[in-house]
Amino acid sequence: MIRWMKDLTPRERTTLRACFAGWTLDALDVQLFSFVIPTLIAVWGISKQQVGLLGTVALVTSAIGGWIAGVMADRFGRVRVLQVTIGWYAAFTFLCGFAQNFEQFLVFRALQGIGFGGEWAAGSVLIAEVIRDKYRGRAGGFVQSGWAVGWGIAAVIYTALFSLVPEGQAWHWLFWIGIAPAALVFFLRRHVDEPEVFAKNKAKGQKVESILAVFRPDFLWTTIKLSIFTTGCQGATYIYQVWLPTYLRTERGLSVIGTGGFTVALIAGAFAGFLIGAHLGDAVGRRKTFFVSTIGAALMLVVYLVLPISNTAMLPSGFFLGMFTYMVFAPLGPYLSEIYPTAIRGSGQGFCYNVGRGVGALFPLLIGTLASQMPLGKSIAIFGFIAYGCMFLALCVLPETKGRGLQDSETAGHDGKVLPSKTPLTPRA
């Protein structure tokens, strides 16, 4: 699964490590919130609707931050913007630990989201432009697997800290640990350079595209379809990230340690899904891999939340739920990078991914509202099926990009089928 890494150049390998670390630490900071929800409900007496708002606000602001970061990355450089976004989300995660009430926490969460969204927008373009075509899908999947690693670290820290420290104090320490990613900024400054394709475009004096370039007639329809697809991708994952620990503790009656164990099973599946999706994306194509992920996740949602299974049976099924749900993200970054040309790659990728993030962010809020009228598990299942439906319908009309390579031309055809100026290829339908 990792033998291909030996064939990477030193520059490719260093960039891969940096982006993997960035996404791992991003996940660590973001996922801390899902574990403290039951504590915040107990300490501050907040409602499920308020919990949904806390989960949604960071995701909405991350959508804004992601688009802005993508546009800035096209203007000032992928690495420079990546440094800013990592420092930003680390600082506001740290400040969350000082919140004294719901209102303060809401503000810090909203500001944290800006950096969280921006990190992916800059980092995914950076890795796509540095890694050669042959390994781009696998590299994207390896970087995405950092999310499962960071999520797993968050689960382990939560389980250990809440077992040793009183709950009312432990949640503060959990967020204070979130300052750790700031150290990665210094590594980026010393060891990671801008991609050659970006540097060449700047050297040629290519004009800076408008922030609205993704809405040009030759990109508009593809941008819309991609946004619908990413809405389903993001909405499905946010459901589990925000609400699953609460569901396990309140409706399935699990303890803190039991909740951590079940969450680790889901995370382990996510890690496997990232790696499997990375190889499938390069082997059979991005679009076919997306279909496998979508259909498999929908079937496992039925098993995990709809069928009357025991907690014992839930544990292994959680692994497969995580595997199929997160498999889609492995080839997603390379796929978006292959759709848009260099001049608007950051803004195009940042917009599509983060529109999905912003709209998908409404799912946790709506689940919180619906859960006041029906069981939480049923509410999660309803919005899960909505998410997978969006993905399936969009995939029916989206193109394949396997074998296309990165597009460096400013011209584009319908459906975003941009052809390289030097080595024209016939895009696969």
C-alpha beads as a LAMMPS data file, in Angstrom:
LAMMPS data file: protein, C-alpha beads

429 atoms
428 bonds

1 atom types
1 bond types

-500.0 500.0 xlo xhi
-500.0 500.0 ylo yhi
-500.0 500.0 zlo zhi

Masses

1 110.0

Atoms # bond

1 1 1 0.000 0.000 0.000
2 1 1 2.930 2.368 0.550
3 1 1 5.616 0.867 -1.709
4 1 1 4.986 3.569 -4.306
5 1 1 6.342 6.184 -1.901
6 1 1 9.865 4.877 -2.441
7 1 1 9.634 6.076 -6.045
8 1 1 8.913 9.679 -5.028
9 1 1 11.541 12.382 -5.344
10 1 1 12.792 14.053 -2.120
11 1 1 10.660 17.118 -2.914
12 1 1 7.539 15.005 -3.478
13 1 1 8.165 13.054 -0.285
14 1 1 8.716 16.163 1.859
15 1 1 5.567 17.820 0.528
16 1 1 3.589 14.623 1.086
17 1 1 4.727 14.421 4.709
18 1 1 3.936 18.084 5.347
19 1 1 0.427 17.880 3.881
20 1 1 -0.274 14.624 5.732
21 1 1 0.775 16.248 9.012
22 1 1 -1.308 19.336 8.273
23 1 1 -4.461 17.325 7.632
24 1 1 -3.820 15.067 10.641
25 1 1 -3.489 18.005 13.002
26 1 1 -6.447 19.742 11.374
27 1 1 -8.600 16.687 12.132
28 1 1 -7.275 16.529 15.687
29 1 1 -8.390 20.088 16.401
30 1 1 -11.739 19.882 14.640
31 1 1 -12.798 16.508 16.057
32 1 1 -12.218 17.522 19.669
33 1 1 -15.615 19.224 19.603
34 1 1 -17.659 16.076 18.946
35 1 1 -16.280 14.443 22.088
36 1 1 -17.144 17.307 24.446
37 1 1 -20.767 17.748 23.340
38 1 1 -22.235 15.651 26.209
39 1 1 -20.043 17.569 28.676
40 1 1 -21.120 20.969 27.360
41 1 1 -24.765 19.896 27.550
42 1 1 -24.249 18.962 31.211
43 1 1 -22.068 21.942 32.219
44 1 1 -23.904 24.737 30.409
45 1 1 -27.344 23.158 30.110
46 1 1 -27.500 23.836 26.372
47 1 1 -30.102 22.254 24.098
48 1 1 -29.597 19.930 21.125
49 1 1 -30.484 22.817 18.836
50 1 1 -27.624 24.842 20.337
51 1 1 -25.288 21.887 19.919
52 1 1 -26.336 21.702 16.281
53 1 1 -25.574 25.409 15.914
54 1 1 -22.095 24.946 17.407
55 1 1 -21.437 22.121 14.994
56 1 1 -22.784 24.037 12.018
57 1 1 -21.217 27.453 12.577
58 1 1 -17.634 26.185 12.248
59 1 1 -18.529 24.298 9.089
60 1 1 -20.234 27.309 7.516
61 1 1 -17.295 29.585 8.288
62 1 1 -14.930 26.876 7.053
63 1 1 -16.717 27.037 3.709
64 1 1 -16.070 30.772 3.552
65 1 1 -12.477 30.316 4.705
66 1 1 -11.877 27.556 2.179
67 1 1 -13.010 29.608 -0.791
68 1 1 -11.033 32.647 0.347
69 1 1 -7.930 30.511 0.951
70 1 1 -8.271 28.952 -2.498
71 1 1 -8.428 32.358 -4.143
72 1 1 -5.491 33.609 -2.063
73 1 1 -3.488 30.481 -2.935
74 1 1 -3.891 31.329 -6.641
75 1 1 -2.534 34.813 -5.953
76 1 1 0.107 34.458 -3.222
77 1 1 1.116 30.810 -3.286
78 1 1 -0.057 27.456 -1.934
79 1 1 2.585 27.117 0.797
80 1 1 2.237 30.647 2.149
81 1 1 -1.537 30.351 2.530
82 1 1 -1.162 26.880 4.070
83 1 1 1.056 28.341 6.807
84 1 1 -1.462 31.064 7.641
85 1 1 -4.421 28.694 7.834
86 1 1 -2.658 26.185 10.114
87 1 1 -1.605 28.917 12.539
88 1 1 -5.134 30.348 12.464
89 1 1 -7.078 27.190 13.347
90 1 1 -4.534 26.175 16.028
91 1 1 -4.871 29.542 17.770
92 1 1 -8.661 29.530 17.884
93 1 1 -8.837 25.882 18.969
94 1 1 -6.658 26.897 21.915
95 1 1 -8.969 29.809 22.731
96 1 1 -11.999 27.480 22.778
97 1 1 -10.585 26.079 26.004
98 1 1 -11.040 29.463 27.698
99 1 1 -14.725 29.871 26.781
100 1 1 -16.935 30.534 29.806
101 1 1 -20.328 30.206 28.148
102 1 1 -22.150 29.183 24.990
103 1 1 -21.830 32.598 23.314
104 1 1 -18.031 32.783 23.717
105 1 1 -17.605 29.226 22.509
106 1 1 -19.759 29.960 19.465
107 1 1 -17.507 32.879 18.445
108 1 1 -14.280 30.888 18.865
109 1 1 -15.728 27.940 16.933
110 1 1 -16.771 30.226 14.094
111 1 1 -13.285 31.734 13.833
112 1 1 -11.640 28.310 14.095
113 1 1 -13.661 27.202 11.080
114 1 1 -12.082 29.804 8.801
115 1 1 -8.633 28.260 9.241
116 1 1 -9.939 24.702 9.162
117 1 1 -11.533 25.223 5.743
118 1 1 -8.571 27.125 4.365
119 1 1 -6.039 24.433 5.249
120 1 1 -7.631 21.829 2.972
121 1 1 -8.064 24.265 0.084
122 1 1 -4.381 25.214 0.030
123 1 1 -2.974 21.814 0.975
124 1 1 -4.941 19.737 -1.526
125 1 1 -3.872 21.943 -4.436
126 1 1 -0.269 21.868 -3.217
127 1 1 -0.110 18.068 -3.107
128 1 1 -1.868 17.700 -6.481
129 1 1 0.594 20.045 -8.199
130 1 1 3.760 18.580 -6.672
131 1 1 3.034 14.843 -7.041
132 1 1 3.301 13.479 -10.606
133 1 1 0.250 12.129 -12.458
134 1 1 1.118 8.466 -11.852
135 1 1 0.856 8.767 -8.072
136 1 1 -1.478 11.743 -7.619
137 1 1 -4.487 9.681 -6.587
138 1 1 -2.537 7.620 -4.081
139 1 1 -0.869 10.705 -2.658
140 1 1 -4.228 12.432 -2.268
141 1 1 -5.620 9.389 -0.508
142 1 1 -2.611 9.117 1.787
143 1 1 -2.976 12.760 2.807
144 1 1 -6.704 12.236 3.403
145 1 1 -5.898 9.261 5.641
146 1 1 -4.341 11.809 7.969
147 1 1 -7.905 12.787 8.862
148 1 1 -8.526 9.333 10.334
149 1 1 -5.200 9.497 12.179
150 1 1 -5.999 12.905 13.662
151 1 1 -9.520 11.787 14.553
152 1 1 -8.075 8.687 16.206
153 1 1 -5.585 10.758 18.200
154 1 1 -8.445 12.974 19.348
155 1 1 -10.416 9.891 20.457
156 1 1 -7.443 8.504 22.394
157 1 1 -6.698 11.842 24.087
158 1 1 -10.376 12.257 24.955
159 1 1 -10.647 8.761 26.432
160 1 1 -7.450 9.121 28.473
161 1 1 -8.032 12.687 29.642
162 1 1 -11.683 12.220 30.627
163 1 1 -10.770 9.032 32.499
164 1 1 -8.069 10.777 34.568
165 1 1 -9.340 14.352 35.006
166 1 1 -12.759 15.532 36.252
167 1 1 -15.071 16.108 33.290
168 1 1 -15.594 19.788 34.102
169 1 1 -11.852 20.452 33.755
170 1 1 -10.920 17.871 31.126
171 1 1 -12.726 19.559 28.246
172 1 1 -10.673 22.758 28.759
173 1 1 -7.413 20.806 28.555
174 1 1 -8.652 19.010 25.462
175 1 1 -8.851 22.275 23.528
176 1 1 -5.640 23.700 24.961
177 1 1 -3.798 20.735 23.456
178 1 1 -5.081 22.013 20.110
179 1 1 -2.319 24.637 19.922
180 1 1 0.134 21.878 18.900
181 1 1 -0.373 22.197 15.081
182 1 1 1.168 25.682 15.132
183 1 1 4.606 24.028 15.240
184 1 1 4.055 22.700 11.707
185 1 1 4.218 26.251 10.326
186 1 1 7.957 26.389 11.037
187 1 1 8.541 23.137 9.151
188 1 1 6.657 24.459 6.132
189 1 1 8.677 27.679 6.098
190 1 1 12.000 25.801 6.005
191 1 1 11.373 22.701 3.897
192 1 1 8.427 23.077 1.480
193 1 1 8.586 25.156 -1.719
194 1 1 5.886 26.331 -4.100
195 1 1 4.953 23.862 -6.896
196 1 1 6.850 24.334 -10.161
197 1 1 3.671 24.631 -12.228
198 1 1 2.475 27.507 -10.034
199 1 1 5.885 29.220 -10.099
200 1 1 6.060 28.952 -13.904
201 1 1 2.623 30.479 -14.305
202 1 1 3.660 33.402 -12.126
203 1 1 6.933 33.798 -14.042
204 1 1 4.997 33.947 -17.324
205 1 1 2.999 36.836 -15.912
206 1 1 -0.329 35.039 -16.274
207 1 1 -3.158 37.339 -15.269
208 1 1 -4.841 36.908 -11.890
209 1 1 -8.281 35.450 -12.446
210 1 1 -11.403 36.907 -10.869
211 1 1 -12.831 35.300 -7.751
212 1 1 -15.891 34.554 -9.900
213 1 1 -13.947 32.710 -12.622
214 1 1 -15.519 29.386 -11.589
215 1 1 -18.853 30.773 -12.810
216 1 1 -17.636 31.350 -16.362
217 1 1 -19.943 29.677 -18.922
218 1 1 -17.375 26.955 -19.670
219 1 1 -17.123 25.993 -15.989
220 1 1 -20.538 26.874 -14.534
221 1 1 -22.385 23.598 -15.067
222 1 1 -19.468 21.509 -13.816
223 1 1 -19.086 23.784 -10.793
224 1 1 -22.770 23.269 -9.945
225 1 1 -22.557 19.479 -10.279
226 1 1 -19.382 19.287 -8.225
227 1 1 -20.939 21.434 -5.498
228 1 1 -23.944 19.098 -5.259
229 1 1 -21.623 16.109 -5.073
230 1 1 -19.418 17.595 -2.353
231 1 1 -22.518 18.643 -0.397
232 1 1 -23.436 14.981 -0.115
233 1 1 -19.850 13.973 0.740
234 1 1 -19.472 16.578 3.452
235 1 1 -22.996 16.317 4.832
236 1 1 -22.652 12.571 5.404
237 1 1 -19.378 12.861 7.289
238 1 1 -20.488 15.799 9.437
239 1 1 -23.442 13.753 10.627
240 1 1 -21.118 11.171 12.154
241 1 1 -18.436 13.605 13.293
242 1 1 -20.848 15.821 15.229
243 1 1 -23.584 13.466 16.418
244 1 1 -22.209 9.916 16.623
245 1 1 -20.580 10.142 20.103
246 1 1 -23.781 11.701 21.482
247 1 1 -25.907 8.995 19.825
248 1 1 -23.726 6.248 21.287
249 1 1 -23.871 7.677 24.806
250 1 1 -27.514 8.803 24.944
251 1 1 -29.407 6.249 22.834
252 1 1 -27.122 3.207 22.940
253 1 1 -26.177 3.744 26.602
254 1 1 -22.414 3.433 26.178
255 1 1 -19.876 4.766 28.673
256 1 1 -17.079 7.213 27.868
257 1 1 -14.697 4.309 27.233
258 1 1 -17.334 2.432 25.232
259 1 1 -18.061 5.500 23.103
260 1 1 -14.347 5.920 22.461
261 1 1 -14.062 2.279 21.420
262 1 1 -16.957 2.439 18.964
263 1 1 -15.636 5.687 17.544
264 1 1 -12.201 4.124 17.060
265 1 1 -13.853 1.333 15.011
266 1 1 -15.413 3.941 12.729
267 1 1 -12.083 5.780 12.490
268 1 1 -10.183 2.573 11.671
269 1 1 -12.645 1.960 8.864
270 1 1 -12.159 5.515 7.639
271 1 1 -8.392 5.010 7.529
272 1 1 -8.821 1.797 5.519
273 1 1 -11.270 3.582 3.233
274 1 1 -8.796 6.359 2.497
275 1 1 -6.080 3.915 1.485
276 1 1 -8.382 1.637 -0.525
277 1 1 -9.989 4.613 -2.262
278 1 1 -6.579 6.025 -3.125
279 1 1 -5.561 2.879 -4.987
280 1 1 -8.971 2.355 -6.586
281 1 1 -8.947 5.934 -7.857
282 1 1 -5.690 5.345 -9.739
283 1 1 -6.601 1.797 -10.830
284 1 1 -10.217 1.979 -12.021
285 1 1 -10.916 5.706 -12.082
286 1 1 -12.137 8.465 -9.764
287 1 1 -15.806 8.198 -10.746
288 1 1 -16.128 4.427 -10.258
289 1 1 -14.491 4.760 -6.857
290 1 1 -17.033 7.439 -5.923
291 1 1 -19.875 5.098 -6.887
292 1 1 -18.472 2.252 -4.765
293 1 1 -18.162 4.602 -1.804
294 1 1 -21.660 6.084 -2.163
295 1 1 -23.566 2.820 -2.564
296 1 1 -21.548 0.992 0.086
297 1 1 -22.016 3.784 2.638
298 1 1 -25.773 3.915 2.063
299 1 1 -26.076 0.162 2.637
300 1 1 -23.979 0.319 5.807
301 1 1 -26.069 3.218 7.117
302 1 1 -29.079 0.894 6.986
303 1 1 -27.193 -1.759 8.953
304 1 1 -25.766 0.652 11.538
305 1 1 -28.759 2.863 12.295
306 1 1 -31.929 1.339 10.847
307 1 1 -31.753 -2.405 11.534
308 1 1 -32.359 -3.473 15.170
309 1 1 -28.868 -4.868 15.802
310 1 1 -27.115 -5.246 19.152
311 1 1 -24.195 -3.141 20.364
312 1 1 -21.968 -6.168 19.787
313 1 1 -22.940 -6.296 16.102
314 1 1 -22.621 -2.533 15.773
315 1 1 -18.915 -2.564 16.541
316 1 1 -17.697 -4.353 13.357
317 1 1 -20.370 -2.733 11.187
318 1 1 -19.017 0.657 12.280
319 1 1 -15.713 -0.232 10.638
320 1 1 -17.369 -0.758 7.258
321 1 1 -19.546 2.333 7.674
322 1 1 -16.389 4.392 8.156
323 1 1 -14.592 2.649 5.284
324 1 1 -17.259 3.309 2.651
325 1 1 -18.182 6.791 3.921
326 1 1 -14.634 8.163 3.813
327 1 1 -13.402 6.274 0.751
328 1 1 -14.816 9.048 -1.456
329 1 1 -12.352 11.624 -0.126
330 1 1 -9.228 9.759 -1.257
331 1 1 -9.516 10.665 -4.975
332 1 1 -11.606 13.816 -4.414
333 1 1 -8.714 16.290 -4.159
334 1 1 -6.963 14.975 -7.296
335 1 1 -10.315 14.872 -9.110
336 1 1 -11.063 18.537 -8.426
337 1 1 -7.500 19.524 -9.326
338 1 1 -7.808 17.744 -12.667
339 1 1 -11.018 19.587 -13.515
340 1 1 -9.682 23.158 -13.238
341 1 1 -6.609 24.781 -14.887
342 1 1 -3.697 26.139 -12.848
343 1 1 -4.816 29.773 -12.885
344 1 1 -8.058 28.993 -11.046
345 1 1 -7.268 25.605 -9.512
346 1 1 -7.210 26.941 -5.972
347 1 1 -10.379 29.005 -6.297
348 1 1 -12.250 26.307 -8.241
349 1 1 -11.325 23.534 -5.872
350 1 1 -11.815 25.763 -2.851
351 1 1 -15.271 26.858 -4.002
352 1 1 -16.689 23.440 -4.910
353 1 1 -15.347 21.632 -1.868
354 1 1 -16.398 24.368 0.511
355 1 1 -19.843 25.027 -0.909
356 1 1 -20.396 21.358 -0.137
357 1 1 -18.963 21.968 3.301
358 1 1 -21.184 25.003 3.914
359 1 1 -24.428 23.382 2.768
360 1 1 -23.508 20.043 4.324
361 1 1 -22.896 21.951 7.555
362 1 1 -26.642 22.487 7.808
363 1 1 -27.167 18.759 8.302
364 1 1 -25.985 18.657 11.966
365 1 1 -28.147 21.686 12.755
366 1 1 -31.219 20.165 11.105
367 1 1 -30.600 16.857 12.849
368 1 1 -30.509 18.664 16.187
369 1 1 -33.838 20.303 15.389
370 1 1 -35.445 17.093 14.143
371 1 1 -34.121 15.116 17.118
372 1 1 -36.433 17.115 19.400
373 1 1 -39.375 15.415 17.651
374 1 1 -38.029 11.897 16.995
375 1 1 -35.173 9.604 18.102
376 1 1 -31.694 10.917 17.307
377 1 1 -30.758 7.740 15.413
378 1 1 -33.707 8.118 13.050
379 1 1 -32.844 11.772 12.423
380 1 1 -29.254 10.841 11.550
381 1 1 -30.465 8.131 9.142
382 1 1 -32.819 10.500 7.285
383 1 1 -30.119 13.047 6.547
384 1 1 -27.633 10.300 5.736
385 1 1 -29.874 9.092 2.914
386 1 1 -30.327 12.667 1.673
387 1 1 -26.534 13.061 1.527
388 1 1 -25.956 9.814 -0.381
389 1 1 -28.793 10.679 -2.761
390 1 1 -27.079 13.970 -3.674
391 1 1 -23.828 12.129 -4.344
392 1 1 -25.413 9.459 -6.529
393 1 1 -27.393 11.886 -8.690
394 1 1 -24.375 14.158 -9.253
395 1 1 -22.158 11.217 -10.182
396 1 1 -24.574 10.208 -12.926
397 1 1 -23.694 13.408 -14.849
398 1 1 -20.080 14.116 -13.803
399 1 1 -17.089 13.250 -16.089
400 1 1 -14.142 10.947 -15.433
401 1 1 -10.665 12.521 -15.163
402 1 1 -8.389 9.487 -14.787
403 1 1 -5.522 9.834 -17.262
404 1 1 -6.207 13.479 -18.005
405 1 1 -3.444 15.031 -15.909
406 1 1 -3.345 18.585 -14.635
407 1 1 -4.721 21.206 -16.991
408 1 1 -2.461 24.210 -17.557
409 1 1 -4.536 25.830 -20.307
410 1 1 -6.869 28.772 -19.814
411 1 1 -9.320 27.363 -22.334
412 1 1 -11.992 24.924 -21.368
413 1 1 -14.771 23.064 -23.061
414 1 1 -18.186 22.173 -21.786
415 1 1 -18.397 20.041 -18.631
416 1 1 -15.060 21.430 -17.462
417 1 1 -13.190 19.200 -19.932
418 1 1 -10.039 21.251 -20.079
419 1 1 -7.330 19.901 -22.352
420 1 1 -3.590 20.359 -21.779
421 1 1 -2.050 22.752 -24.273
422 1 1 0.956 20.487 -25.027
423 1 1 -0.373 16.944 -24.843
424 1 1 -4.042 16.882 -25.813
425 1 1 -6.025 13.978 -24.470
426 1 1 -9.526 12.861 -25.110
427 1 1 -11.305 13.115 -21.754
428 1 1 -13.167 10.022 -20.721
429 1 1 -16.912 10.448 -20.589

Bonds

1 1 1 2
2 1 2 3
3 1 3 4
4 1 4 5
5 1 5 6
6 1 6 7
7 1 7 8
8 1 8 9
9 1 9 10
10 1 10 11
11 1 11 12
12 1 12 13
13 1 13 14
14 1 14 15
15 1 15 16
16 1 16 17
17 1 17 18
18 1 18 19
19 1 19 20
20 1 20 21
21 1 21 22
22 1 22 23
23 1 23 24
24 1 24 25
25 1 25 26
26 1 26 27
27 1 27 28
28 1 28 29
29 1 29 30
30 1 30 31
31 1 31 32
32 1 32 33
33 1 33 34
34 1 34 35
35 1 35 36
36 1 36 37
37 1 37 38
38 1 38 39
39 1 39 40
40 1 40 41
41 1 41 42
42 1 42 43
43 1 43 44
44 1 44 45
45 1 45 46
46 1 46 47
47 1 47 48
48 1 48 49
49 1 49 50
50 1 50 51
51 1 51 52
52 1 52 53
53 1 53 54
54 1 54 55
55 1 55 56
56 1 56 57
57 1 57 58
58 1 58 59
59 1 59 60
60 1 60 61
61 1 61 62
62 1 62 63
63 1 63 64
64 1 64 65
65 1 65 66
66 1 66 67
67 1 67 68
68 1 68 69
69 1 69 70
70 1 70 71
71 1 71 72
72 1 72 73
73 1 73 74
74 1 74 75
75 1 75 76
76 1 76 77
77 1 77 78
78 1 78 79
79 1 79 80
80 1 80 81
81 1 81 82
82 1 82 83
83 1 83 84
84 1 84 85
85 1 85 86
86 1 86 87
87 1 87 88
88 1 88 89
89 1 89 90
90 1 90 91
91 1 91 92
92 1 92 93
93 1 93 94
94 1 94 95
95 1 95 96
96 1 96 97
97 1 97 98
98 1 98 99
99 1 99 100
100 1 100 101
101 1 101 102
102 1 102 103
103 1 103 104
104 1 104 105
105 1 105 106
106 1 106 107
107 1 107 108
108 1 108 109
109 1 109 110
110 1 110 111
111 1 111 112
112 1 112 113
113 1 113 114
114 1 114 115
115 1 115 116
116 1 116 117
117 1 117 118
118 1 118 119
119 1 119 120
120 1 120 121
121 1 121 122
122 1 122 123
123 1 123 124
124 1 124 125
125 1 125 126
126 1 126 127
127 1 127 128
128 1 128 129
129 1 129 130
130 1 130 131
131 1 131 132
132 1 132 133
133 1 133 134
134 1 134 135
135 1 135 136
136 1 136 137
137 1 137 138
138 1 138 139
139 1 139 140
140 1 140 141
141 1 141 142
142 1 142 143
143 1 143 144
144 1 144 145
145 1 145 146
146 1 146 147
147 1 147 148
148 1 148 149
149 1 149 150
150 1 150 151
151 1 151 152
152 1 152 153
153 1 153 154
154 1 154 155
155 1 155 156
156 1 156 157
157 1 157 158
158 1 158 159
159 1 159 160
160 1 160 161
161 1 161 162
162 1 162 163
163 1 163 164
164 1 164 165
165 1 165 166
166 1 166 167
167 1 167 168
168 1 168 169
169 1 169 170
170 1 170 171
171 1 171 172
172 1 172 173
173 1 173 174
174 1 174 175
175 1 175 176
176 1 176 177
177 1 177 178
178 1 178 179
179 1 179 180
180 1 180 181
181 1 181 182
182 1 182 183
183 1 183 184
184 1 184 185
185 1 185 186
186 1 186 187
187 1 187 188
188 1 188 189
189 1 189 190
190 1 190 191
191 1 191 192
192 1 192 193
193 1 193 194
194 1 194 195
195 1 195 196
196 1 196 197
197 1 197 198
198 1 198 199
199 1 199 200
200 1 200 201
201 1 201 202
202 1 202 203
203 1 203 204
204 1 204 205
205 1 205 206
206 1 206 207
207 1 207 208
208 1 208 209
209 1 209 210
210 1 210 211
211 1 211 212
212 1 212 213
213 1 213 214
214 1 214 215
215 1 215 216
216 1 216 217
217 1 217 218
218 1 218 219
219 1 219 220
220 1 220 221
221 1 221 222
222 1 222 223
223 1 223 224
224 1 224 225
225 1 225 226
226 1 226 227
227 1 227 228
228 1 228 229
229 1 229 230
230 1 230 231
231 1 231 232
232 1 232 233
233 1 233 234
234 1 234 235
235 1 235 236
236 1 236 237
237 1 237 238
238 1 238 239
239 1 239 240
240 1 240 241
241 1 241 242
242 1 242 243
243 1 243 244
244 1 244 245
245 1 245 246
246 1 246 247
247 1 247 248
248 1 248 249
249 1 249 250
250 1 250 251
251 1 251 252
252 1 252 253
253 1 253 254
254 1 254 255
255 1 255 256
256 1 256 257
257 1 257 258
258 1 258 259
259 1 259 260
260 1 260 261
261 1 261 262
262 1 262 263
263 1 263 264
264 1 264 265
265 1 265 266
266 1 266 267
267 1 267 268
268 1 268 269
269 1 269 270
270 1 270 271
271 1 271 272
272 1 272 273
273 1 273 274
274 1 274 275
275 1 275 276
276 1 276 277
277 1 277 278
278 1 278 279
279 1 279 280
280 1 280 281
281 1 281 282
282 1 282 283
283 1 283 284
284 1 284 285
285 1 285 286
286 1 286 287
287 1 287 288
288 1 288 289
289 1 289 290
290 1 290 291
291 1 291 292
292 1 292 293
293 1 293 294
294 1 294 295
295 1 295 296
296 1 296 297
297 1 297 298
298 1 298 299
299 1 299 300
300 1 300 301
301 1 301 302
302 1 302 303
303 1 303 304
304 1 304 305
305 1 305 306
306 1 306 307
307 1 307 308
308 1 308 309
309 1 309 310
310 1 310 311
311 1 311 312
312 1 312 313
313 1 313 314
314 1 314 315
315 1 315 316
316 1 316 317
317 1 317 318
318 1 318 319
319 1 319 320
320 1 320 321
321 1 321 322
322 1 322 323
323 1 323 324
324 1 324 325
325 1 325 326
326 1 326 327
327 1 327 328
328 1 328 329
329 1 329 330
330 1 330 331
331 1 331 332
332 1 332 333
333 1 333 334
334 1 334 335
335 1 335 336
336 1 336 337
337 1 337 338
338 1 338 339
339 1 339 340
340 1 340 341
341 1 341 342
342 1 342 343
343 1 343 344
344 1 344 345
345 1 345 346
346 1 346 347
347 1 347 348
348 1 348 349
349 1 349 350
350 1 350 351
351 1 351 352
352 1 352 353
353 1 353 354
354 1 354 355
355 1 355 356
356 1 356 357
357 1 357 358
358 1 358 359
359 1 359 360
360 1 360 361
361 1 361 362
362 1 362 363
363 1 363 364
364 1 364 365
365 1 365 366
366 1 366 367
367 1 367 368
368 1 368 369
369 1 369 370
370 1 370 371
371 1 371 372
372 1 372 373
373 1 373 374
374 1 374 375
375 1 375 376
376 1 376 377
377 1 377 378
378 1 378 379
379 1 379 380
380 1 380 381
381 1 381 382
382 1 382 383
383 1 383 384
384 1 384 385
385 1 385 386
386 1 386 387
387 1 387 388
388 1 388 389
389 1 389 390
390 1 390 391
391 1 391 392
392 1 392 393
393 1 393 394
394 1 394 395
395 1 395 396
396 1 396 397
397 1 397 398
398 1 398 399
399 1 399 400
400 1 400 401
401 1 401 402
402 1 402 403
403 1 403 404
404 1 404 405
405 1 405 406
406 1 406 407
407 1 407 408
408 1 408 409
409 1 409 410
410 1 410 411
411 1 411 412
412 1 412 413
413 1 413 414
414 1 414 415
415 1 415 416
416 1 416 417
417 1 417 418
418 1 418 419
419 1 419 420
420 1 420 421
421 1 421 422
422 1 422 423
423 1 423 424
424 1 424 425
425 1 425 426
426 1 426 427
427 1 427 428
428 1 428 429
